[in-house]
Amino acid sequence: MESLDGNVTSESLYLHNLIKIIECKNDVVTFLHNTKTKETADKIIKQGFEFQSHLDYTTDVVSAKDSITIKYFSIVRQAYGDFTIIMQISKQIIEDFSAPLVTKSHHFSEVLTVKPPTMGTEDDMIYCLAPNFVKGYINFHSAEFVANPTFNSSLILPVFNENLKRILDKSL
């Protein structure tokens, strides 16, 4: 946590706070994504996280118990921006929505969206993860955490069941 001169570095404070934020008593899966501006991070808290194809294509899955992986991703993803978005989804929700899709070419994250999917520039579908799964974001330089007041990793919105039905009906 300290630099060679004995001072606490902003990076070490950021990592310490990030791990504390990720730690959770609930059984969740944690996804991280970096973005360049505070405005974008605030928009994600309010409107949800837009992702391409599958959630884990544009995020990194991490565990609070694995500080080395968190440090690795923070170094590698720093180039993408100073604001780390933290998303957490209940493992139970992931399991419940993954089970009916096991024989399909769809991913649970397609079900957990709040807007109809759109076609992206790379011919991949763009989805929007519900904002209740966005825990907040942390600033790399100040280590300040901005919490999402509507965060709830276990909240199942009615639109999720509609999305699942649409996907299953389309796959017949």
RAGIBEL-V665618 format. One record per helix or strand. SS is the DSSP state (alpha for helix, beta for strand). FROM is the first residue (numbers start at 0). TO is the last residue. If there is no record, write none. Layout:
{{SS:FROM:TO} {SS:FROM:TO}}
This chain:
{{beta:1:1} {beta:7:7} {alpha:9:21} {beta:27:34} {alpha:37:46} {beta:48:51} {alpha:54:56} {beta:59:61} {alpha:66:79} {beta:82:89} {alpha:90:98} {alpha:107:110} {beta:112:112} {beta:117:118} {beta:124:128} {alpha:130:132} {beta:133:138} {beta:144:146} {alpha:157:169}}
